[in-house]
């Protein structure tokens, strides 16, 4: 296995363990009683659609790279980047909605968990957007093409993982809030 891909997979596994610990702690704290039910901000639903669309555009970028359609690769990567930034802006807007509804990071654990779960995911998404920007720049310098796919494939793996992680978190929060 490519050593850089192996490192990426180790990183992904460590993120899975981190969020496994967070969601386990959430369930333990919720079971201890004194839990407040907090409605998720409506923007989180919109963000779920945005992140699914970003996964589709990333897939298009990878497929067009395999076919050496560099123009479509660039367009799809730029769209994925814009959707990633839109998602991050939506998360920030969701946090503003929580504050307007008197749900703060410090205070009740049920609110704190929402901030931690979405915030730590957001930090990882920032790293994904930075990775995307690097790949976009490489694509515009003709360094991403059918004979040079390793970096776009790694970026796509990480991006799809972050999308799946958001779906998990969103469904988890919907079902356990």
N, C-alpha and C positions, 0 to 999 in steps of 0.2 A: 504494500500500500504506500502511496505517496506520503511522505512524512508530514507535509503541510496539511493534507486532508486528514491525516490521523490526529494531528493537533486540533483541528477544527472539531472533529468528532469527540475528542476528550473534553473540549470546551462545552459542546452541546450537552454531553452527559453531565457535566458539573452543573450546568444551568437547570437541567431536569431535576437533579438532586436538590438544588436550592429551592426550586418551586415546590417540589414534593415536601420538603421540610416546612415551607410556608403554609401550604394548604393543610398539612397535618396539624400544625400549630393552630390554624384557624378552626379546624374541627374540634380540637381538644378544648380550646377557649370557649367556643360556642356551646359545647356540651356542659360546661361548668355553670351555666345559667347566667342571668343578668345580661342577656344579649339583645341588642337593638336591631330591629329590621330596618335597613336603609335602602331606599329605592335607588337603583343605579341611575346615573344621569342618562338622559335620552340620547346624548351624543355617542355613548358607548355602542348603541345599536348601529348608528350610522358608521362609526369607526370599524365595526365588524365587517360591514359591506366594503368599506374602503380597503381594508387589509386583504380581503378575499380578491378584490380587483387587482391589488398590487401583486398578489401571487400569480394571477392569470397573466399579467403583463410581464412578470419575471419569466414565466414559462415561455411566453412568446419570444422573449429576448434570447433565451437559451436555444430554442428550436431554430430561430432565424440565424443564430451564430453557426449552428451545425450545417445549415444550408448556405452559409457564407453570404447571407443577405444582410450586409453590414448596416445599410440604411435603416432597415426595420429593427435590427439589434439596438442601434442607438436610440431610436424613437421609443422602443419598449423600455429600455433602461431609464431614459429620462422620465417617462410616465411613471415607472415604478418609484423613482426617487421623489417625484411630486406627490404621489399617493402616500409614500412613507412620511413625508413632511406634513401632509394633510392629517394623517393619523396622529402624529405628535401634537399638532395644533388642537386636534379634537380632544386628545387626552387632557391637555391643559384647560381647555374649555370645560371638560367634565369636572375637573378639580374645582374650577370656579363655581360651577353649579353646586358642588358639594358644600363649598364654603357659604354660598348664599342660603343653603338649607341647614346651616349651622352644624355641618359635619366637618370636623377638623382632624388633622393628623394627631394632635395631642388631645386627649379626651377619652372617649369611649373606645375600647378595643375594636368594636365592629367597624367603626370609621377608619381607625388606624390601619386595619388590615386592607381595606380598599385602597388606601393610598400606597401602602407598601407593595401590594401585588401589582397594581397598575404602574406605580413609579419604577419599580425594579425592571418590569417588562419594558417600560419606556426607555430606561437607560440602555438596555440591550438593543432596543430598536434604534437608538441614536447611533450605536456602533454599527448596526446594519446599514443605516443611511450613509455613514462615512465610508463603509466598504463599497456601497453602491456608487458613491461619488468617485472613488478610485477606479472602479470598473468603467464608469461612464467616460472618465478622462482617458483611460486606456483604449476604449472603443473608438474614441475620436482620434486617437493617435495610431489607429489600425493595428493595435496590439491584441485585440480580441477578434478572432476569426475561426474558421473551421479547423485550422491546424494549431490553434492556441486557445483552448477552451478551459484549461484548468481553473483559472481565476474566476471566470464567470460561473462555472459549475459550483465552485466553493461558495461564491456569493449567493447563488440560488439556493444551495442547500441550507445555508444559514438563514436566508430570508424566509424560505418555506417553513423552516423550523419555528421562527419567530411568529409567523402567521398561525401555525398550529398551536403554539403556546398561547397566543391571545385567545383563540377559540376555546381552548381548555379553560383558561381563566374566566372568560366571559360566561361560559356555561356553568362553571363551578360557582361563580358569584350569583348567577340567576337561580340556581337550584338550592344554594345553601345560605341565602341571605335572610 
